[in-house]
Amino acid sequence: MSDMTETTPGWLTTDELDTARARMPILYVEAVPVRVDDSGEVTSIGLLLRIGAEGTISRTLVSGRVMHHERVRDALLRHLEKDLGPVALPRVPASLQPFTVAEYFPTAGVTPYHDPRQHAVSLAYIVPVSGDCRPRQDALDLVWFSPQEAASAAVQNEMPGGQGTLLKQALAHVGHTY
């Protein structure tokens, strides 16, 4: 895994991040953790259970910023380890091409993706994991859903900022349309 942490020199202070967010888009990576069978078919999707700043409970994807001078691959691995634990054993593809690019705006309705803090551009990946996933940092739990369950209105309604739309795009990308 990546040895960069949030205390390395590429990390911004809170004030620096607020200034940057007010002036330019911030680059993010997002990952949809999946389990696959022997033929490579997606059998389940992992969603994190988190408590938001307002005390709301939501389901989210693995996501986070790319630091200055950090490769996208390293950022993706860092956030997978941070959210899923050190023995999740993610299998990031050799060709690191996102299944989509999501553009989050602070103004709701510009795109399906909304983040009131900032304008952000997120490279979104589907990442098979084969190890033992244990949520860390601010996640309360990791729940595995079948593709059909993940596409349900009940799960979609628990996903903030358009991440439900992003999840449905990921499912369609791997052949699951509901």
Backbone bond lengths (Angstrom), bond angles and torsions (degrees), N, CA, C in turn:
res aa  C-N    CA-C-N  psi(-1)  N-CA   C-N-CA  omega(-1)  CA-C   N-CA-C  phi
1 M - - - 1.442 - - 1.524 109.68 -
2 S 1.285 115.25 167.53 1.453 121.27 179.01 1.524 110.28 -67.44
3 D 1.333 116.22 141.86 1.453 118.64 179.10 1.528 112.02 -97.46
4 M 1.329 116.98 8.84 1.458 119.89 177.49 1.527 108.70 -80.46
5 T 1.306 115.97 137.45 1.457 120.16 176.81 1.515 109.27 -123.28
6 E 1.297 115.48 176.88 1.452 119.92 -178.50 1.523 112.52 -74.64
7 T 1.320 118.08 3.70 1.458 121.09 176.47 1.518 111.56 -107.90
8 T 1.323 118.07 3.84 1.456 120.74 179.30 1.520 110.05 -75.31
9 P 1.340 117.72 162.58 1.460 121.16 -175.31 1.529 115.54 -60.18
10 G 1.319 120.47 -19.13 1.460 121.98 -179.92 1.513 113.82 -77.82
11 W 1.321 117.40 -4.35 1.460 121.62 -176.64 1.522 109.47 -87.83
12 L 1.331 116.38 142.97 1.461 121.63 -179.38 1.527 110.82 -93.87
13 T 1.329 115.43 148.89 1.461 119.05 171.67 1.528 107.77 -70.91
14 T 1.315 117.08 168.28 1.465 120.98 179.49 1.525 110.77 -59.07
15 D 1.333 117.43 -44.03 1.472 120.57 179.60 1.524 111.38 -65.47
16 E 1.332 117.26 -42.41 1.467 120.42 178.74 1.524 111.02 -63.51
17 L 1.327 116.91 -40.61 1.459 120.63 179.06 1.525 110.73 -65.28
18 D 1.321 117.70 -43.04 1.465 120.76 177.70 1.524 111.01 -60.11
19 T 1.327 117.22 -41.48 1.466 121.39 178.33 1.522 110.58 -64.86
20 A 1.320 116.92 -45.48 1.473 120.49 179.61 1.524 110.74 -63.16
21 R 1.331 117.18 -44.25 1.469 120.97 -179.72 1.527 111.64 -60.88
22 A 1.314 117.37 -30.98 1.463 121.04 -179.69 1.522 112.42 -76.97
23 R 1.333 117.83 -14.48 1.460 120.61 -172.54 1.521 115.68 -117.25
24 M 1.334 117.99 -21.68 1.469 119.04 -174.23 1.521 110.90 -155.17
25 P 1.334 116.89 159.09 1.469 119.37 173.95 1.532 110.34 -66.51
26 I 1.307 115.85 147.82 1.461 122.66 178.55 1.528 107.70 -107.96
27 L 1.344 117.00 137.10 1.465 121.82 -178.78 1.527 110.72 -86.32
28 Y 1.325 115.11 130.13 1.462 123.35 178.59 1.522 110.00 -125.03
29 V 1.330 115.13 162.01 1.463 122.18 165.53 1.522 106.77 -120.87
30 E 1.328 115.86 146.27 1.458 121.74 174.11 1.516 107.12 -131.08
31 A 1.325 115.60 144.26 1.461 120.17 -179.95 1.517 109.86 -131.03
32 V 1.320 114.59 136.82 1.457 122.01 171.99 1.528 105.43 -101.76
33 P 1.344 118.41 102.62 1.459 119.44 179.43 1.526 110.15 -73.30
34 V 1.324 115.97 132.55 1.464 120.58 -178.27 1.522 110.18 -132.49
35 R 1.316 115.04 156.13 1.465 123.30 168.39 1.520 105.73 -107.09
36 V 1.322 116.01 140.20 1.461 120.49 179.88 1.521 109.33 -126.00
37 D 1.354 115.75 154.51 1.461 119.92 176.42 1.527 109.06 -86.89
38 D 1.325 116.57 -174.85 1.463 121.33 -176.30 1.521 113.64 -62.43
39 S 1.333 117.08 -24.13 1.468 119.52 179.30 1.528 112.23 -92.23
40 G 1.335 117.86 2.25 1.456 121.38 178.81 1.516 114.32 89.29
41 E 1.331 117.60 4.94 1.465 122.10 179.22 1.531 109.57 -76.45
42 V 1.328 116.73 132.64 1.464 120.91 178.26 1.527 109.30 -68.39
43 T 1.334 115.87 124.28 1.465 121.19 -179.84 1.524 112.57 -107.55
44 S 1.325 117.29 -26.19 1.465 119.70 178.37 1.521 110.91 -155.88
45 I 1.332 113.66 155.74 1.461 122.67 -177.56 1.522 107.60 -122.60
46 G 1.325 116.48 131.70 1.460 121.04 179.57 1.513 111.69 -95.55
47 L 1.327 116.36 127.37 1.463 121.77 177.13 1.522 109.30 -122.95
48 L 1.324 114.95 136.52 1.455 121.23 179.34 1.519 110.48 -82.15
49 L 1.301 116.04 144.76 1.456 122.26 174.29 1.524 106.41 -105.33
50 R 1.342 116.38 122.02 1.466 121.15 -175.90 1.522 110.64 -130.91
51 I 1.319 114.72 159.34 1.464 121.12 170.44 1.518 106.47 -106.11
52 G 1.337 116.10 124.90 1.455 121.66 -179.35 1.519 112.05 -78.76
53 A 1.337 115.20 174.80 1.463 121.84 -178.59 1.527 111.98 -59.50
54 E 1.326 116.41 -31.23 1.468 120.50 -179.01 1.529 111.86 -88.52
55 G 1.322 117.67 5.13 1.456 121.48 -179.06 1.515 114.11 87.22
56 T 1.327 117.20 6.51 1.461 120.93 179.16 1.522 109.92 -81.36
57 I 1.318 115.64 146.60 1.462 121.13 177.32 1.520 108.02 -98.73
58 S 1.334 115.77 133.49 1.467 119.71 -179.12 1.521 110.31 -144.29
59 R 1.321 114.71 165.15 1.465 122.17 174.01 1.521 107.09 -104.80
60 T 1.326 116.16 136.72 1.460 119.70 -177.33 1.522 111.27 -138.29
61 L 1.311 113.91 165.80 1.455 122.61 171.92 1.522 108.21 -89.14
62 V 1.310 116.76 167.78 1.458 121.37 170.75 1.525 106.32 -69.81
63 S 1.321 117.54 130.27 1.464 119.18 179.46 1.516 110.73 -158.03
64 G 1.331 114.86 158.82 1.455 120.46 176.16 1.511 111.86 173.11
65 R 1.330 114.37 168.64 1.462 121.35 -177.02 1.523 112.03 -73.70
66 V 1.324 114.14 154.98 1.461 122.26 169.27 1.524 105.93 -94.72
67 M 1.307 117.20 126.37 1.462 121.04 -178.96 1.524 110.77 -80.06
68 H 1.327 114.67 159.31 1.460 121.15 175.34 1.531 109.13 -58.42
69 H 1.308 116.17 130.87 1.467 123.94 177.41 1.529 112.69 69.49
70 E 1.329 116.90 24.32 1.464 122.04 177.39 1.525 108.83 -111.84
71 R 1.313 117.20 132.33 1.463 120.17 175.97 1.526 109.48 -68.26
72 V 1.338 115.93 148.61 1.462 121.09 178.92 1.524 110.08 -57.45
73 R 1.321 117.44 -42.59 1.471 121.83 178.88 1.533 110.43 -57.67
74 D 1.330 116.47 -44.75 1.464 120.11 -179.52 1.528 111.54 -66.40
75 A 1.337 116.75 -38.71 1.468 120.17 177.70 1.525 110.22 -63.61
76 L 1.318 116.42 -43.04 1.462 120.73 179.53 1.535 110.51 -61.33
77 L 1.313 116.93 -47.27 1.467 120.63 178.80 1.530 111.67 -64.32
78 R 1.326 117.00 -39.05 1.471 120.91 179.30 1.529 110.91 -61.62
79 H 1.328 116.58 -45.50 1.466 119.44 -178.73 1.530 111.99 -72.05
80 L 1.326 117.78 -33.83 1.467 120.11 175.04 1.527 110.31 -63.02
81 E 1.333 116.71 -44.03 1.464 119.77 178.78 1.525 110.88 -67.30
82 K 1.335 116.88 -41.46 1.468 121.18 -179.31 1.526 110.94 -60.79
83 D 1.337 117.00 -42.43 1.466 120.51 -175.22 1.527 114.47 -90.11
84 L 1.335 118.06 -31.55 1.469 120.88 -174.06 1.520 113.85 -107.55
85 G 1.326 117.71 -11.32 1.452 121.21 179.91 1.519 112.75 100.76
86 P 1.327 116.61 164.90 1.461 121.47 -173.33 1.524 115.35 -74.93
87 V 1.335 118.46 -12.44 1.464 119.85 -179.30 1.532 112.10 -116.79
88 A 1.329 116.68 27.30 1.471 120.72 177.12 1.528 111.39 -69.60
89 L 1.319 116.94 -25.02 1.465 123.96 179.87 1.534 112.43 54.56
90 P 1.343 116.81 61.40 1.464 119.51 177.04 1.521 110.79 -70.16
91 R 1.332 115.50 145.35 1.467 121.27 177.83 1.529 108.04 -113.15
92 V 1.326 114.58 83.07 1.460 120.58 178.79 1.521 107.48 -72.17
93 P 1.338 117.94 130.65 1.465 120.08 -176.61 1.528 112.75 -63.72
94 A 1.328 115.60 152.07 1.462 121.00 178.69 1.526 111.20 -61.99
95 S 1.328 116.63 -38.35 1.463 121.95 175.93 1.522 107.26 -96.52
96 L 1.311 115.97 106.31 1.461 121.35 -172.04 1.528 111.11 -86.79
97 Q 1.325 115.08 73.98 1.461 121.42 179.07 1.527 108.65 -108.91
98 P 1.341 118.08 122.59 1.464 119.17 -179.35 1.524 111.51 -68.45
99 F 1.341 116.35 153.88 1.469 118.88 175.62 1.519 110.31 -77.03
100 T 1.332 117.10 -20.73 1.468 121.39 173.23 1.522 109.02 -163.69
101 V 1.320 114.59 167.39 1.459 122.53 172.64 1.523 106.33 -117.34
102 A 1.314 116.67 121.73 1.467 121.74 -179.55 1.522 108.58 -104.33
103 E 1.322 115.72 131.95 1.460 120.13 179.20 1.529 108.96 -112.22
104 Y 1.319 115.09 111.38 1.463 122.50 -179.44 1.533 109.22 -91.04
105 F 1.337 115.99 136.24 1.460 121.36 177.95 1.522 110.11 -120.61
106 P 1.351 117.01 151.05 1.460 119.35 175.47 1.529 112.27 -73.15
107 T 1.321 116.66 -17.61 1.459 121.97 176.92 1.523 108.28 -96.70
108 A 1.316 117.19 119.13 1.469 121.08 -179.33 1.524 110.52 -64.28
109 G 1.340 116.49 142.96 1.453 122.16 174.08 1.513 115.86 95.76
110 V 1.330 118.79 -9.96 1.466 120.42 178.27 1.525 109.48 -68.48
111 T 1.321 116.56 -44.03 1.467 124.39 173.12 1.535 105.70 -135.39
112 P 1.325 118.01 176.24 1.475 118.32 175.81 1.536 113.01 -67.31
113 Y 1.332 117.13 -9.34 1.464 121.72 -173.78 1.525 110.21 -106.69
114 H 1.342 116.18 131.49 1.458 120.62 -176.15 1.521 110.31 -134.55
115 D 1.326 116.56 130.59 1.457 123.14 172.63 1.524 106.38 -136.84
116 P 1.321 118.33 107.46 1.466 120.16 -174.48 1.523 114.06 -62.65
117 R 1.335 118.07 -15.18 1.466 121.43 -177.94 1.514 113.75 -81.55
118 Q 1.369 116.79 -24.74 1.460 116.85 -165.13 1.519 113.37 -169.25
119 H 1.324 113.93 167.78 1.461 123.26 166.06 1.530 104.35 -95.24
120 A 1.324 117.20 121.24 1.462 121.12 -176.64 1.520 110.11 -134.44
121 V 1.315 115.28 145.19 1.460 122.37 174.67 1.520 106.42 -113.44
122 S 1.332 115.97 125.46 1.454 120.57 -174.36 1.521 111.11 -122.28
123 L 1.321 115.59 126.74 1.463 122.46 174.11 1.526 106.63 -87.97
124 A 1.330 116.83 121.41 1.465 120.94 -172.89 1.528 111.43 -108.19
125 Y 1.328 115.81 131.87 1.465 123.17 -175.65 1.524 111.06 -127.06
126 I 1.319 115.30 150.67 1.462 122.48 169.98 1.523 105.34 -103.63
127 V 1.334 116.74 121.61 1.462 120.21 -173.43 1.528 110.28 -125.85
128 P 1.339 117.06 112.70 1.467 119.50 173.49 1.533 110.33 -66.12
129 V 1.319 116.27 138.04 1.458 121.87 174.29 1.524 107.78 -125.73
130 S 1.328 115.99 140.30 1.461 119.13 -176.50 1.518 113.10 -120.86
131 G 1.321 117.56 -5.56 1.458 120.34 -177.10 1.514 113.36 -95.79
132 D 1.306 113.89 -166.56 1.460 122.41 -179.81 1.524 108.76 -85.34
133 C 1.315 116.87 113.58 1.465 122.02 -178.25 1.517 109.77 -95.25
134 R 1.315 115.68 124.60 1.460 122.22 177.19 1.524 107.23 -130.51
135 P 1.333 117.86 116.24 1.462 119.45 -177.11 1.522 111.63 -60.89
136 R 1.322 114.01 143.58 1.460 120.95 -179.84 1.517 108.77 -130.74
137 Q 1.302 115.98 -173.92 1.468 123.14 179.62 1.517 110.78 54.28
138 D 1.326 118.56 -123.49 1.465 120.84 -173.76 1.523 113.88 -95.31
139 A 1.324 118.26 6.58 1.471 120.98 178.87 1.528 109.80 -84.77
140 L 1.329 115.56 137.50 1.464 121.09 178.53 1.519 112.10 -84.39
141 D 1.333 115.72 -35.30 1.460 120.19 -173.81 1.520 109.06 -160.83
142 L 1.310 115.65 163.08 1.461 123.44 171.51 1.521 105.95 -124.97
143 V 1.325 116.25 122.79 1.464 121.35 -178.11 1.519 108.39 -116.69
144 W 1.344 115.71 134.14 1.460 121.48 178.47 1.523 109.17 -96.14
145 F 1.333 115.61 128.84 1.460 123.05 179.76 1.521 109.48 -117.78
146 S 1.328 116.65 149.10 1.467 119.59 169.52 1.527 106.54 -68.22
147 P 1.338 118.36 159.55 1.468 119.07 177.26 1.528 112.65 -54.66
148 Q 1.326 116.86 -40.60 1.462 119.94 -179.54 1.534 111.22 -66.32
149 E 1.327 117.68 -41.79 1.467 120.62 177.18 1.527 111.00 -63.07
150 A 1.338 116.42 -41.93 1.465 120.42 -179.07 1.521 112.00 -62.97
151 A 1.331 117.01 -30.55 1.465 121.30 -179.79 1.524 112.57 -84.20
152 S 1.326 117.82 -5.74 1.468 120.87 -175.87 1.527 111.30 -67.18
153 A 1.315 115.25 154.24 1.468 121.20 178.70 1.527 111.08 -60.67
154 A 1.328 117.27 -36.07 1.467 120.62 -179.03 1.527 111.21 -60.64
155 V 1.326 117.23 -45.66 1.468 120.98 179.70 1.525 109.93 -72.63
156 Q 1.316 117.57 -44.58 1.467 121.54 -179.30 1.529 111.60 -56.81
157 N 1.333 116.87 -39.28 1.466 121.10 -178.68 1.525 113.08 -69.57
158 E 1.325 117.32 -16.02 1.468 121.21 178.71 1.524 112.28 -90.81
159 M 1.336 117.60 -0.04 1.462 121.52 -175.42 1.532 110.02 -105.36
160 P 1.337 117.39 118.91 1.464 120.78 -175.17 1.527 113.70 -82.64
161 G 1.322 115.41 161.71 1.456 122.51 167.29 1.508 116.83 65.18
162 G 1.322 118.31 15.72 1.455 120.16 -179.18 1.515 114.24 93.99
163 Q 1.339 117.72 3.78 1.467 118.77 179.59 1.520 111.81 -65.10
164 G 1.322 118.14 -25.47 1.465 120.59 174.32 1.516 111.08 -62.94
165 T 1.325 116.66 -40.82 1.469 121.48 176.11 1.520 110.14 -62.94
166 L 1.325 116.18 -43.71 1.465 120.67 179.05 1.529 110.61 -62.11
167 L 1.321 117.39 -40.53 1.464 121.30 177.85 1.526 110.90 -63.08
168 K 1.326 117.63 -43.22 1.470 120.12 178.36 1.529 111.12 -63.71
169 Q 1.335 117.51 -35.78 1.464 120.47 175.50 1.527 110.35 -64.71
170 A 1.322 117.18 -40.25 1.466 120.81 178.13 1.522 110.41 -63.36
171 L 1.328 116.59 -44.08 1.464 120.13 178.49 1.523 110.95 -61.07
172 A 1.321 117.46 -43.86 1.467 120.94 178.48 1.526 110.72 -63.39
173 H 1.330 116.50 -36.44 1.468 120.93 -179.63 1.529 111.66 -62.28
174 V 1.335 116.74 -30.80 1.471 120.32 179.34 1.524 112.17 -101.66
175 G 1.336 116.96 15.64 1.459 121.09 171.78 1.510 116.64 92.16
176 H 1.325 118.33 12.41 1.466 121.73 179.15 1.523 109.16 -110.44
177 T 1.330 116.92 101.18 1.461 120.72 176.72 1.519 109.12 -113.88
178 Y 1.310 115.90 131.63 1.468 121.02 -177.98 1.507 109.17 -131.39
